[in-house]
Amino acid sequence: MATRHDTAALPSKEGGAAPGRPPAGAADPEAARKRARLSRRWQRDMRWSPYAFVSPFFLLFLAFGLFPLVYTGWASLHQVELTAPTDMTWVGLRNYTRIFDDDFFWNAAKNTLTIGIISTVPQLLMALGIAHILNYKLRGSTFYRVVMLAPYATSIAAASLVFVLLFGRDYGMINWALGAVGIDDIDWQNDKWPSQIAVATIVIWRWTGYNALIYLAAMQAIPQDLYESAALDGANRWQQFFHVTLPSLRPTILFTCVVSTIGASQLFGEPLLFDANKGASGGSQHQFQTLGLYLYEQGWVNQHLGRASAIAWTMFLILIVIGIVNYVISRRLRASS
């Protein structure tokens, strides 16, 4: 018959029970302090690291954005010359009141408005048509999109110099083409309306593809169910474009209109390089001088920093008005939709 042999735990030498594991709650104090320090460090890192990541932008903005803005606002209240920028004489609002009596300022404002209209309207219409074509499944669509961005990536100086040759009075290709159909040569650089049309052409060529890609991205975000429903109702391609695409693009069209208007109000490089004398006068009779050119002429040619600062702040206030109009219109569009 098998005999069971049970073994018991040997008593410890001190006479007590055998030692066991320490209780679960009794942690090492040093390890607990280390974990607490790491936890606080992690919390500080999560709280302040985003600010550290964006701090270079704010530092650059303070140095090259906010400080020039405040300094020009202070300089606009003084009479100060470029030759002695630290010698300021307080004149109050005289630089601003002189603007309203300055015929050259109003001439530049009218030129900016007309060039902006004849460049923005055709530009956005062409961009909308190009985007509508590219929205269809075309072979090599990626190539066409890259081509659309090529004018935007081109240097303003290079593009303007090419257009100066194209619009040359005696040997330009544009006058050669017009002469082939019996139209006399046009002095594109010295006549008022031809010079403004030529400058607007440079702007149209440079920015049409950029706006077309913006419209294309917005078109591709339109749900296809809307087009399918319109097709089931018997709508053709044109009807789908006018009743589905355009209503869906209203916020995007408003955005491009505002951005193009702001860009037109700051137009500088194209008219500066189109001038035959390469000056800031915008032609021999200021026929295509914009506000940007007039600002440059007052500040860097005539060396009147106080007046140039007042012009800059006037342009800034104009942009604020444009922004307010954009906000009101966009709010009404959202309310109506």
Disulfide bonds with the S-S distance in Angstrom:
none
